[in-house]
Amino acid sequence: MRFRRTPSHIWCQQVVEMVSDYLEGTLPARDQRRLDHHFTICPPCSIYLSQMRETLRLAGKLVPEDLSPEMEQEFTEVYRRWREES
Ligand SMILES: [Zn+2]
């Protein structure tokens, strides 16, 4: 298994907070690349990204701009499930 077993949760939290900017393409190129890389090594964030992309597709835009408690909880769920399955 090539994935890192213990992605930094703090870093994941930052990724989650930046994901709307990432999808809108408003991140600085440097951060965009850092996130690109993170998604390749962190399955839960990658899953979260797909969910956000789907949300964006359905809603046409991401609202609210900041991470809502629901979104945060949803991500925590994804993350927890992934840890348990690993
Ligand atoms: Zn992550």
PDB file of the backbone (N, CA, C, O) and the ligand in Angstrom, with CONECT records:
HET     ZN  A 101       1
ATOM      1  N   MET A   1       0.857  -1.191   0.000  1.00  0.00           N
ATOM      2  CA  MET A   1       0.000   0.000   0.000  1.00  0.00           C
ATOM      3  C   MET A   1       0.891   1.238   0.000  1.00  0.00           C
ATOM      4  O   MET A   1       1.721   1.431   0.888  1.00  0.00           O
ATOM      5  N   ARG A   2       0.695   2.068  -1.018  1.00  0.00           N
ATOM      6  CA  ARG A   2       1.600   3.180  -1.194  1.00  0.00           C
ATOM      7  C   ARG A   2       1.164   4.432  -0.428  1.00  0.00           C
ATOM      8  O   ARG A   2       1.960   5.336  -0.175  1.00  0.00           O
ATOM      9  N   PHE A   3      -0.131   4.459  -0.066  1.00  0.00           N
ATOM     10  CA  PHE A   3      -0.623   5.641   0.643  1.00  0.00           C
ATOM     11  C   PHE A   3       0.003   5.758   2.019  1.00  0.00           C
ATOM     12  O   PHE A   3       0.245   4.756   2.692  1.00  0.00           O
ATOM     13  N   ARG A   4       0.258   6.967   2.423  1.00  0.00           N
ATOM     14  CA  ARG A   4       0.693   7.182   3.798  1.00  0.00           C
ATOM     15  C   ARG A   4      -0.472   6.869   4.713  1.00  0.00           C
ATOM     16  O   ARG A   4      -1.604   7.288   4.469  1.00  0.00           O
ATOM     17  N   ARG A   5      -0.182   6.132   5.762  1.00  0.00           N
ATOM     18  CA  ARG A   5      -1.246   5.727   6.673  1.00  0.00           C
ATOM     19  C   ARG A   5      -1.704   6.863   7.573  1.00  0.00           C
ATOM     20  O   ARG A   5      -2.845   6.877   8.035  1.00  0.00           O
ATOM     21  N   THR A   6      -0.828   7.799   7.816  1.00  0.00           N
ATOM     22  CA  THR A   6      -1.165   8.843   8.770  1.00  0.00           C
ATOM     23  C   THR A   6      -0.973  10.230   8.164  1.00  0.00           C
ATOM     24  O   THR A   6      -0.050  10.957   8.533  1.00  0.00           O
ATOM     25  N   PRO A   7      -1.856  10.590   7.229  1.00  0.00           N
ATOM     26  CA  PRO A   7      -1.771  11.962   6.715  1.00  0.00           C
ATOM     27  C   PRO A   7      -2.033  12.930   7.861  1.00  0.00           C
ATOM     28  O   PRO A   7      -2.853  12.666   8.741  1.00  0.00           O
ATOM     29  N   SER A   8      -1.337  14.034   7.836  1.00  0.00           N
ATOM     30  CA  SER A   8      -1.509  15.011   8.908  1.00  0.00           C
ATOM     31  C   SER A   8      -2.931  15.553   8.913  1.00  0.00           C
ATOM     32  O   SER A   8      -3.391  16.124   7.924  1.00  0.00           O
ATOM     33  N   HIS A   9      -3.604  15.375  10.005  1.00  0.00           N
ATOM     34  CA  HIS A   9      -4.988  15.821  10.068  1.00  0.00           C
ATOM     35  C   HIS A   9      -5.066  17.343  10.009  1.00  0.00           C
ATOM     36  O   HIS A   9      -6.012  17.904   9.457  1.00  0.00           O
ATOM     37  N   ILE A  10      -4.070  17.999  10.579  1.00  0.00           N
ATOM     38  CA  ILE A  10      -4.051  19.462  10.548  1.00  0.00           C
ATOM     39  C   ILE A  10      -3.926  19.943   9.102  1.00  0.00           C
ATOM     40  O   ILE A  10      -4.621  20.869   8.683  1.00  0.00           O
ATOM     41  N   TRP A  11      -3.060  19.321   8.368  1.00  0.00           N
ATOM     42  CA  TRP A  11      -2.895  19.667   6.959  1.00  0.00           C
ATOM     43  C   TRP A  11      -4.175  19.357   6.194  1.00  0.00           C
ATOM     44  O   TRP A  11      -4.591  20.135   5.335  1.00  0.00           O
ATOM     45  N   CYS A  12      -4.799  18.223   6.503  1.00  0.00           N
ATOM     46  CA  CYS A  12      -6.063  17.866   5.850  1.00  0.00           C
ATOM     47  C   CYS A  12      -7.116  18.943   6.105  1.00  0.00           C
ATOM     48  O   CYS A  12      -7.882  19.304   5.212  1.00  0.00           O
ATOM     49  N   GLN A  13      -7.137  19.439   7.318  1.00  0.00           N
ATOM     50  CA  GLN A  13      -8.088  20.488   7.665  1.00  0.00           C
ATOM     51  C   GLN A  13      -7.872  21.720   6.780  1.00  0.00           C
ATOM     52  O   GLN A  13      -8.828  22.341   6.317  1.00  0.00           O
ATOM     53  N   GLN A  14      -6.617  22.054   6.557  1.00  0.00           N
ATOM     54  CA  GLN A  14      -6.296  23.195   5.694  1.00  0.00           C
ATOM     55  C   GLN A  14      -6.738  22.925   4.259  1.00  0.00           C
ATOM     56  O   GLN A  14      -7.259  23.807   3.577  1.00  0.00           O
ATOM     57  N   VAL A  15      -6.521  21.700   3.822  1.00  0.00           N
ATOM     58  CA  VAL A  15      -6.911  21.315   2.473  1.00  0.00           C
ATOM     59  C   VAL A  15      -8.419  21.489   2.310  1.00  0.00           C
ATOM     60  O   VAL A  15      -8.897  22.027   1.311  1.00  0.00           O
ATOM     61  N   VAL A  16      -9.153  21.021   3.316  1.00  0.00           N
ATOM     62  CA  VAL A  16     -10.606  21.123   3.274  1.00  0.00           C
ATOM     63  C   VAL A  16     -11.044  22.582   3.206  1.00  0.00           C
ATOM     64  O   VAL A  16     -11.994  22.932   2.506  1.00  0.00           O
ATOM     65  N   GLU A  17     -10.333  23.419   3.946  1.00  0.00           N
ATOM     66  CA  GLU A  17     -10.681  24.840   3.953  1.00  0.00           C
ATOM     67  C   GLU A  17     -10.357  25.514   2.618  1.00  0.00           C
ATOM     68  O   GLU A  17     -10.993  26.497   2.238  1.00  0.00           O
ATOM     69  N   MET A  18      -9.371  24.979   1.919  1.00  0.00           N
ATOM     70  CA  MET A  18      -8.950  25.607   0.661  1.00  0.00           C
ATOM     71  C   MET A  18      -9.617  24.995  -0.564  1.00  0.00           C
ATOM     72  O   MET A  18      -9.435  25.469  -1.686  1.00  0.00           O
ATOM     73  N   VAL A  19     -10.404  23.919  -0.334  1.00  0.00           N
ATOM     74  CA  VAL A  19     -10.876  23.155  -1.485  1.00  0.00           C
ATOM     75  C   VAL A  19     -11.810  23.949  -2.392  1.00  0.00           C
ATOM     76  O   VAL A  19     -11.829  23.726  -3.603  1.00  0.00           O
ATOM     77  N   SER A  20     -12.592  24.882  -1.818  1.00  0.00           N
ATOM     78  CA  SER A  20     -13.485  25.662  -2.679  1.00  0.00           C
ATOM     79  C   SER A  20     -12.675  26.588  -3.590  1.00  0.00           C
ATOM     80  O   SER A  20     -12.992  26.747  -4.769  1.00  0.00           O
ATOM     81  N   ASP A  21     -11.627  27.195  -3.031  1.00  0.00           N
ATOM     82  CA  ASP A  21     -10.746  28.028  -3.855  1.00  0.00           C
ATOM     83  C   ASP A  21     -10.028  27.178  -4.897  1.00  0.00           C
ATOM     84  O   ASP A  21      -9.818  27.595  -6.036  1.00  0.00           O
ATOM     85  N   TYR A  22      -9.665  25.985  -4.473  1.00  0.00           N
ATOM     86  CA  TYR A  22      -8.997  25.053  -5.387  1.00  0.00           C
ATOM     87  C   TYR A  22      -9.893  24.766  -6.597  1.00  0.00           C
ATOM     88  O   TYR A  22      -9.446  24.819  -7.743  1.00  0.00           O
ATOM     89  N   LEU A  23     -11.165  24.462  -6.319  1.00  0.00           N
ATOM     90  CA  LEU A  23     -12.098  24.127  -7.392  1.00  0.00           C
ATOM     91  C   LEU A  23     -12.423  25.337  -8.260  1.00  0.00           C
ATOM     92  O   LEU A  23     -12.675  25.211  -9.458  1.00  0.00           O
ATOM     93  N   GLU A  24     -12.413  26.506  -7.636  1.00  0.00           N
ATOM     94  CA  GLU A  24     -12.695  27.717  -8.401  1.00  0.00           C
ATOM     95  C   GLU A  24     -11.456  28.225  -9.134  1.00  0.00           C
ATOM     96  O   GLU A  24     -11.527  29.147  -9.946  1.00  0.00           O
ATOM     97  N   GLY A  25     -10.313  27.593  -8.823  1.00  0.00           N
ATOM     98  CA  GLY A  25      -9.075  27.969  -9.497  1.00  0.00           C
ATOM     99  C   GLY A  25      -8.526  29.306  -9.053  1.00  0.00           C
ATOM    100  O   GLY A  25      -7.776  29.949  -9.788  1.00  0.00           O
ATOM    101  N   THR A  26      -8.897  29.736  -7.844  1.00  0.00           N
ATOM    102  CA  THR A  26      -8.445  31.038  -7.369  1.00  0.00           C
ATOM    103  C   THR A  26      -7.237  30.943  -6.446  1.00  0.00           C
ATOM    104  O   THR A  26      -6.745  31.961  -5.961  1.00  0.00           O
ATOM    105  N   LEU A  27      -6.759  29.727  -6.202  1.00  0.00           N
ATOM    106  CA  LEU A  27      -5.576  29.572  -5.349  1.00  0.00           C
ATOM    107  C   LEU A  27      -4.317  29.984  -6.105  1.00  0.00           C
ATOM    108  O   LEU A  27      -4.245  29.851  -7.327  1.00  0.00           O
ATOM    109  N   PRO A  28      -3.327  30.487  -5.369  1.00  0.00           N
ATOM    110  CA  PRO A  28      -2.022  30.716  -6.008  1.00  0.00           C
ATOM    111  C   PRO A  28      -1.498  29.386  -6.560  1.00  0.00           C
ATOM    112  O   PRO A  28      -1.738  28.327  -5.981  1.00  0.00           O
ATOM    113  N   ALA A  29      -0.784  29.456  -7.680  1.00  0.00           N
ATOM    114  CA  ALA A  29      -0.314  28.243  -8.347  1.00  0.00           C
ATOM    115  C   ALA A  29       0.426  27.305  -7.395  1.00  0.00           C
ATOM    116  O   ALA A  29       0.329  26.082  -7.501  1.00  0.00           O
ATOM    117  N   ARG A  30       1.159  27.902  -6.474  1.00  0.00           N
ATOM    118  CA  ARG A  30       1.947  27.106  -5.548  1.00  0.00           C
ATOM    119  C   ARG A  30       1.044  26.253  -4.643  1.00  0.00           C
ATOM    120  O   ARG A  30       1.294  25.065  -4.439  1.00  0.00           O
ATOM    121  N   ASP A  31      -0.004  26.879  -4.111  1.00  0.00           N
ATOM    122  CA  ASP A  31      -0.932  26.141  -3.262  1.00  0.00           C
ATOM    123  C   ASP A  31      -1.703  25.107  -4.071  1.00  0.00           C
ATOM    124  O   ASP A  31      -1.971  24.000  -3.602  1.00  0.00           O
ATOM    125  N   GLN A  32      -2.055  25.490  -5.294  1.00  0.00           N
ATOM    126  CA  GLN A  32      -2.764  24.573  -6.180  1.00  0.00           C
ATOM    127  C   GLN A  32      -1.961  23.271  -6.350  1.00  0.00           C
ATOM    128  O   GLN A  32      -2.506  22.168  -6.304  1.00  0.00           O
ATOM    129  N   ARG A  33      -0.661  23.443  -6.546  1.00  0.00           N
ATOM    130  CA  ARG A  33       0.201  22.270  -6.717  1.00  0.00           C
ATOM    131  C   ARG A  33       0.320  21.468  -5.430  1.00  0.00           C
ATOM    132  O   ARG A  33       0.356  20.238  -5.455  1.00  0.00           O
ATOM    133  N   ARG A  34       0.379  22.174  -4.303  1.00  0.00           N
ATOM    134  CA  ARG A  34       0.469  21.469  -3.017  1.00  0.00           C
ATOM    135  C   ARG A  34      -0.784  20.626  -2.792  1.00  0.00           C
ATOM    136  O   ARG A  34      -0.707  19.497  -2.308  1.00  0.00           O
ATOM    137  N   LEU A  35      -1.931  21.184  -3.146  1.00  0.00           N
ATOM    138  CA  LEU A  35      -3.170  20.436  -2.988  1.00  0.00           C
ATOM    139  C   LEU A  35      -3.228  19.272  -3.971  1.00  0.00           C
ATOM    140  O   LEU A  35      -3.621  18.161  -3.613  1.00  0.00           O
ATOM    141  N   ASP A  36      -2.831  19.540  -5.213  1.00  0.00           N
ATOM    142  CA  ASP A  36      -2.775  18.466  -6.209  1.00  0.00           C
ATOM    143  C   ASP A  36      -2.014  17.276  -5.645  1.00  0.00           C
ATOM    144  O   ASP A  36      -2.454  16.129  -5.717  1.00  0.00           O
ATOM    145  N   HIS A  37      -0.856  17.595  -5.081  1.00  0.00           N
ATOM    146  CA  HIS A  37      -0.015  16.545  -4.530  1.00  0.00           C
ATOM    147  C   HIS A  37      -0.706  15.850  -3.356  1.00  0.00           C
ATOM    148  O   HIS A  37      -0.677  14.626  -3.236  1.00  0.00           O
ATOM    149  N   HIS A  38      -1.313  16.643  -2.510  1.00  0.00           N
ATOM    150  CA  HIS A  38      -1.961  16.057  -1.337  1.00  0.00           C
ATOM    151  C   HIS A  38      -3.071  15.086  -1.747  1.00  0.00           C
ATOM    152  O   HIS A  38      -3.234  14.027  -1.140  1.00  0.00           O
ATOM    153  N   PHE A  39      -3.822  15.452  -2.768  1.00  0.00           N
ATOM    154  CA  PHE A  39      -4.922  14.583  -3.198  1.00  0.00           C
ATOM    155  C   PHE A  39      -4.413  13.237  -3.720  1.00  0.00           C
ATOM    156  O   PHE A  39      -5.136  12.241  -3.686  1.00  0.00           O
ATOM    157  N   THR A  40      -3.184  13.212  -4.196  1.00  0.00           N
ATOM    158  CA  THR A  40      -2.659  11.940  -4.697  1.00  0.00           C
ATOM    159  C   THR A  40      -2.189  11.031  -3.561  1.00  0.00           C
ATOM    160  O   THR A  40      -2.073   9.818  -3.742  1.00  0.00           O
ATOM    161  N   ILE A  41      -1.920  11.611  -2.400  1.00  0.00           N
ATOM    162  CA  ILE A  41      -1.423  10.781  -1.294  1.00  0.00           C
ATOM    163  C   ILE A  41      -2.439  10.602  -0.181  1.00  0.00           C
ATOM    164  O   ILE A  41      -2.204   9.834   0.752  1.00  0.00           O
ATOM    165  N   CYS A  42      -3.571  11.304  -0.264  1.00  0.00           N
ATOM    166  CA  CYS A  42      -4.512  11.289   0.851  1.00  0.00           C
ATOM    167  C   CYS A  42      -5.915  10.918   0.351  1.00  0.00           C
ATOM    168  O   CYS A  42      -6.668  11.786  -0.092  1.00  0.00           O
ATOM    169  N   PRO A  43      -6.260   9.633   0.424  1.00  0.00           N
ATOM    170  CA  PRO A  43      -7.572   9.184  -0.068  1.00  0.00           C
ATOM    171  C   PRO A  43      -8.766   9.937   0.510  1.00  0.00           C
ATOM    172  O   PRO A  43      -9.649  10.322  -0.257  1.00  0.00           O
ATOM    173  N   PRO A  44      -8.842  10.170   1.832  1.00  0.00           N
ATOM    174  CA  PRO A  44     -10.037  10.883   2.325  1.00  0.00           C
ATOM    175  C   PRO A  44     -10.195  12.275   1.726  1.00  0.00           C
ATOM    176  O   PRO A  44     -11.312  12.691   1.421  1.00  0.00           O
ATOM    177  N   CYS A  45      -9.095  12.999   1.553  1.00  0.00           N
ATOM    178  CA  CYS A  45      -9.198  14.325   0.945  1.00  0.00           C
ATOM    179  C   CYS A  45      -9.603  14.209  -0.520  1.00  0.00           C
ATOM    180  O   CYS A  45     -10.344  15.040  -1.044  1.00  0.00           O
ATOM    181  N   SER A  46      -9.107  13.173  -1.161  1.00  0.00           N
ATOM    182  CA  SER A  46      -9.460  12.936  -2.550  1.00  0.00           C
ATOM    183  C   SER A  46     -10.957  12.650  -2.695  1.00  0.00           C
ATOM    184  O   SER A  46     -11.605  13.129  -3.625  1.00  0.00           O
ATOM    185  N   ILE A  47     -11.492  11.865  -1.761  1.00  0.00           N
ATOM    186  CA  ILE A  47     -12.937  11.583  -1.748  1.00  0.00           C
ATOM    187  C   ILE A  47     -13.709  12.870  -1.508  1.00  0.00           C
ATOM    188  O   ILE A  47     -14.718  13.145  -2.158  1.00  0.00           O
ATOM    189  N   TYR A  48     -13.209  13.649  -0.559  1.00  0.00           N
ATOM    190  CA  TYR A  48     -13.860  14.913  -0.241  1.00  0.00           C
ATOM    191  C   TYR A  48     -13.868  15.844  -1.447  1.00  0.00           C
ATOM    192  O   TYR A  48     -14.861  16.520  -1.715  1.00  0.00           O
ATOM    193  N   LEU A  49     -12.766  15.872  -2.160  1.00  0.00           N
ATOM    194  CA  LEU A  49     -12.665  16.701  -3.353  1.00  0.00           C
ATOM    195  C   LEU A  49     -13.728  16.298  -4.382  1.00  0.00           C
ATOM    196  O   LEU A  49     -14.373  17.157  -4.984  1.00  0.00           O
ATOM    197  N   SER A  50     -13.906  14.991  -4.576  1.00  0.00           N
ATOM    198  CA  SER A  50     -14.923  14.536  -5.527  1.00  0.00           C
ATOM    199  C   SER A  50     -16.312  14.976  -5.091  1.00  0.00           C
ATOM    200  O   SER A  50     -17.137  15.376  -5.913  1.00  0.00           O
ATOM    201  N   GLN A  51     -16.562  14.898  -3.783  1.00  0.00           N
ATOM    202  CA  GLN A  51     -17.873  15.321  -3.279  1.00  0.00           C
ATOM    203  C   GLN A  51     -18.087  16.807  -3.502  1.00  0.00           C
ATOM    204  O   GLN A  51     -19.173  17.236  -3.892  1.00  0.00           O
ATOM    205  N   MET A  52     -17.049  17.584  -3.254  1.00  0.00           N
ATOM    206  CA  MET A  52     -17.157  19.025  -3.446  1.00  0.00           C
ATOM    207  C   MET A  52     -17.339  19.372  -4.923  1.00  0.00           C
ATOM    208  O   MET A  52     -18.082  20.286  -5.280  1.00  0.00           O
ATOM    209  N   ARG A  53     -16.644  18.621  -5.763  1.00  0.00           N
ATOM    210  CA  ARG A  53     -16.751  18.857  -7.197  1.00  0.00           C
ATOM    211  C   ARG A  53     -18.178  18.579  -7.659  1.00  0.00           C
ATOM    212  O   ARG A  53     -18.726  19.293  -8.498  1.00  0.00           O
ATOM    213  N   GLU A  54     -18.769  17.525  -7.092  1.00  0.00           N
ATOM    214  CA  GLU A  54     -20.152  17.166  -7.417  1.00  0.00           C
ATOM    215  C   GLU A  54     -21.105  18.256  -6.921  1.00  0.00           C
ATOM    216  O   GLU A  54     -22.040  18.645  -7.621  1.00  0.00           O
ATOM    217  N   THR A  55     -20.855  18.737  -5.709  1.00  0.00           N
ATOM    218  CA  THR A  55     -21.663  19.826  -5.155  1.00  0.00           C
ATOM    219  C   THR A  55     -21.602  21.049  -6.055  1.00  0.00           C
ATOM    220  O   THR A  55     -22.614  21.685  -6.350  1.00  0.00           O
ATOM    221  N   LEU A  56     -20.385  21.354  -6.480  1.00  0.00           N
ATOM    222  CA  LEU A  56     -20.169  22.505  -7.350  1.00  0.00           C
ATOM    223  C   LEU A  56     -20.919  22.324  -8.670  1.00  0.00           C
ATOM    224  O   LEU A  56     -21.500  23.272  -9.199  1.00  0.00           O
ATOM    225  N   ARG A  57     -20.900  21.106  -9.190  1.00  0.00           N
ATOM    226  CA  ARG A  57     -21.558  20.810 -10.462  1.00  0.00           C
ATOM    227  C   ARG A  57     -23.073  20.986 -10.319  1.00  0.00           C
ATOM    228  O   ARG A  57     -23.724  21.555 -11.195  1.00  0.00           O
ATOM    229  N   LEU A  58     -23.621  20.496  -9.213  1.00  0.00           N
ATOM    230  CA  LEU A  58     -25.065  20.536  -8.999  1.00  0.00           C
ATOM    231  C   LEU A  58     -25.549  21.947  -8.675  1.00  0.00           C
ATOM    232  O   LEU A  58     -26.590  22.386  -9.165  1.00  0.00           O
ATOM    233  N   ALA A  59     -24.780  22.648  -7.846  1.00  0.00           N
ATOM    234  CA  ALA A  59     -25.225  23.956  -7.372  1.00  0.00           C
ATOM    235  C   ALA A  59     -24.758  25.091  -8.282  1.00  0.00           C
ATOM    236  O   ALA A  59     -25.275  26.207  -8.221  1.00  0.00           O
ATOM    237  N   GLY A  60     -23.771  24.786  -9.127  1.00  0.00           N
ATOM    238  CA  GLY A  60     -23.227  25.824  -9.984  1.00  0.00           C
ATOM    239  C   GLY A  60     -22.187  26.665  -9.274  1.00  0.00           C
ATOM    240  O   GLY A  60     -21.351  27.310  -9.906  1.00  0.00           O
ATOM    241  N   LYS A  61     -22.248  26.651  -7.968  1.00  0.00           N
ATOM    242  CA  LYS A  61     -21.225  27.347  -7.181  1.00  0.00           C
ATOM    243  C   LYS A  61     -21.175  26.751  -5.792  1.00  0.00           C
ATOM    244  O   LYS A  61     -22.067  26.012  -5.377  1.00  0.00           O
ATOM    245  N   LEU A  62     -20.116  27.087  -5.086  1.00  0.00           N
ATOM    246  CA  LEU A  62     -19.950  26.574  -3.737  1.00  0.00           C
ATOM    247  C   LEU A  62     -20.409  27.620  -2.740  1.00  0.00           C
ATOM    248  O   LEU A  62     -19.857  28.718  -2.676  1.00  0.00           O
ATOM    249  N   VAL A  63     -21.413  27.274  -1.969  1.00  0.00           N
ATOM    250  CA  VAL A  63     -21.850  28.147  -0.882  1.00  0.00           C
ATOM    251  C   VAL A  63     -21.947  27.338   0.402  1.00  0.00           C
ATOM    252  O   VAL A  63     -22.295  26.159   0.335  1.00  0.00           O
ATOM    253  N   PRO A  64     -21.670  27.884   1.520  1.00  0.00           N
ATOM    254  CA  PRO A  64     -21.044  29.191   1.713  1.00  0.00           C
ATOM    255  C   PRO A  64     -19.553  29.124   1.405  1.00  0.00           C
ATOM    256  O   PRO A  64     -19.000  28.056   1.143  1.00  0.00           O
ATOM    257  N   GLU A  65     -18.924  30.284   1.442  1.00  0.00           N
ATOM    258  CA  GLU A  65     -17.514  30.330   1.121  1.00  0.00           C
ATOM    259  C   GLU A  65     -16.682  29.620   2.180  1.00  0.00           C
ATOM    260  O   GLU A  65     -15.705  28.936   1.873  1.00  0.00           O
ATOM    261  N   ASP A  66     -17.083  29.794   3.410  1.00  0.00           N
ATOM    262  CA  ASP A  66     -16.358  29.145   4.486  1.00  0.00           C
ATOM    263  C   ASP A  66     -16.920  27.751   4.738  1.00  0.00           C
ATOM    264  O   ASP A  66     -18.059  27.435   4.395  1.00  0.00           O
ATOM    265  N   LEU A  67     -16.094  26.958   5.334  1.00  0.00           N
ATOM    266  CA  LEU A  67     -16.488  25.598   5.644  1.00  0.00           C
ATOM    267  C   LEU A  67     -17.618  25.596   6.679  1.00  0.00           C
ATOM    268  O   LEU A  67     -17.453  26.093   7.793  1.00  0.00           O
ATOM    269  N   SER A  68     -18.754  25.037   6.297  1.00  0.00           N
ATOM    270  CA  SER A  68     -19.857  24.976   7.239  1.00  0.00           C
ATOM    271  C   SER A  68     -19.625  23.826   8.215  1.00  0.00           C
ATOM    272  O   SER A  68     -18.872  22.900   7.915  1.00  0.00           O
ATOM    273  N   PRO A  69     -20.261  23.879   9.369  1.00  0.00           N
ATOM    274  CA  PRO A  69     -20.104  22.782  10.340  1.00  0.00           C
ATOM    275  C   PRO A  69     -20.519  21.441   9.738  1.00  0.00           C
ATOM    276  O   PRO A  69     -19.922  20.406  10.037  1.00  0.00           O
ATOM    277  N   GLU A  70     -21.557  21.468   8.877  1.00  0.00           N
ATOM    278  CA  GLU A  70     -22.015  20.236   8.247  1.00  0.00           C
ATOM    279  C   GLU A  70     -20.933  19.642   7.362  1.00  0.00           C
ATOM    280  O   GLU A  70     -20.664  18.442   7.402  1.00  0.00           O
ATOM    281  N   MET A  71     -20.314  20.512   6.558  1.00  0.00           N
ATOM    282  CA  MET A  71     -19.259  20.052   5.666  1.00  0.00           C
ATOM    283  C   MET A  71     -18.085  19.504   6.459  1.00  0.00           C
ATOM    284  O   MET A  71     -17.480  18.492   6.105  1.00  0.00           O
ATOM    285  N   GLU A  72     -17.785  20.205   7.537  1.00  0.00           N
ATOM    286  CA  GLU A  72     -16.660  19.787   8.369  1.00  0.00           C
ATOM    287  C   GLU A  72     -16.947  18.418   8.976  1.00  0.00           C
ATOM    288  O   GLU A  72     -16.079  17.547   9.033  1.00  0.00           O
ATOM    289  N   GLN A  73     -18.173  18.255   9.422  1.00  0.00           N
ATOM    290  CA  GLN A  73     -18.566  16.989  10.034  1.00  0.00           C
ATOM    291  C   GLN A  73     -18.528  15.868   8.998  1.00  0.00           C
ATOM    292  O   GLN A  73     -18.082  14.755   9.279  1.00  0.00           O
ATOM    293  N   GLU A  74     -18.996  16.182   7.818  1.00  0.00           N
ATOM    294  CA  GLU A  74     -19.011  15.203   6.741  1.00  0.00           C
ATOM    295  C   GLU A  74     -17.595  14.733   6.430  1.00  0.00           C
ATOM    296  O   GLU A  74     -17.343  13.544   6.233  1.00  0.00           O
ATOM    297  N   PHE A  75     -16.686  15.689   6.390  1.00  0.00           N
ATOM    298  CA  PHE A  75     -15.307  15.333   6.113  1.00  0.00           C
ATOM    299  C   PHE A  75     -14.736  14.480   7.236  1.00  0.00           C
ATOM    300  O   PHE A  75     -14.047  13.491   6.986  1.00  0.00           O
ATOM    301  N   THR A  76     -15.024  14.863   8.460  1.00  0.00           N
ATOM    302  CA  THR A  76     -14.535  14.098   9.611  1.00  0.00           C
ATOM    303  C   THR A  76     -15.026  12.660   9.527  1.00  0.00           C
ATOM    304  O   THR A  76     -14.296  11.720   9.839  1.00  0.00           O
ATOM    305  N   GLU A  77     -16.289  12.502   9.095  1.00  0.00           N
ATOM    306  CA  GLU A  77     -16.866  11.174   8.898  1.00  0.00           C
ATOM    307  C   GLU A  77     -16.076  10.377   7.861  1.00  0.00           C
ATOM    308  O   GLU A  77     -15.680   9.238   8.108  1.00  0.00           O
ATOM    309  N   VAL A  78     -15.853  10.985   6.707  1.00  0.00           N
ATOM    310  CA  VAL A  78     -15.118  10.326   5.634  1.00  0.00           C
ATOM    311  C   VAL A  78     -13.739   9.897   6.138  1.00  0.00           C
ATOM    312  O   VAL A  78     -13.276   8.781   5.899  1.00  0.00           O
ATOM    313  N   TYR A  79     -13.119  10.816   6.833  1.00  0.00           N
ATOM    314  CA  TYR A  79     -11.777  10.584   7.342  1.00  0.00           C
ATOM    315  C   TYR A  79     -11.774   9.430   8.345  1.00  0.00           C
ATOM    316  O   TYR A  79     -10.913   8.551   8.298  1.00  0.00           O
ATOM    317  N   ARG A  80     -12.739   9.451   9.239  1.00  0.00           N
ATOM    318  CA  ARG A  80     -12.827   8.426  10.277  1.00  0.00           C
ATOM    319  C   ARG A  80     -13.080   7.040   9.657  1.00  0.00           C
ATOM    320  O   ARG A  80     -12.439   6.054  10.023  1.00  0.00           O
ATOM    321  N   ARG A  81     -14.023   6.994   8.717  1.00  0.00           N
ATOM    322  CA  ARG A  81     -14.330   5.722   8.061  1.00  0.00           C
ATOM    323  C   ARG A  81     -13.109   5.165   7.366  1.00  0.00           C
ATOM    324  O   ARG A  81     -12.839   3.965   7.416  1.00  0.00           O
ATOM    325  N   TRP A  82     -12.363   6.065   6.707  1.00  0.00           N
ATOM    326  CA  TRP A  82     -11.190   5.621   5.985  1.00  0.00           C
ATOM    327  C   TRP A  82     -10.167   5.044   6.953  1.00  0.00           C
ATOM    328  O   TRP A  82      -9.551   4.018   6.668  1.00  0.00           O
ATOM    329  N   ARG A  83      -9.985   5.696   8.091  1.00  0.00           N
ATOM    330  CA  ARG A  83      -9.024   5.222   9.078  1.00  0.00           C
ATOM    331  C   ARG A  83      -9.428   3.854   9.599  1.00  0.00           C
ATOM    332  O   ARG A  83      -8.581   2.989   9.821  1.00  0.00           O
ATOM    333  N   GLU A  84     -10.724   3.665   9.792  1.00  0.00           N
ATOM    334  CA  GLU A  84     -11.201   2.385  10.322  1.00  0.00           C
ATOM    335  C   GLU A  84     -11.047   1.259   9.323  1.00  0.00           C
ATOM    336  O   GLU A  84     -10.771   0.116   9.687  1.00  0.00           O
ATOM    337  N   GLU A  85     -11.232   1.603   8.045  1.00  0.00           N
ATOM    338  CA  GLU A  85     -11.134   0.577   7.011  1.00  0.00           C
ATOM    339  C   GLU A  85      -9.693   0.216   6.706  1.00  0.00           C
ATOM    340  O   GLU A  85      -9.412  -0.882   6.224  1.00  0.00           O
ATOM    341  N   SER A  86      -8.774   1.139   6.986  1.00  0.00           N
ATOM    342  CA  SER A  86      -7.381   0.904   6.643  1.00  0.00           C
ATOM    343  C   SER A  86      -6.760  -0.163   7.538  1.00  0.00           C
ATOM    344  O   SER A  86      -5.582  -0.488   7.385  1.00  0.00           O
TER     345      SER A  86
HETATM  346 ZN    ZN A 101      -5.723  14.892   3.506  1.00  0.00          ZN2+
END
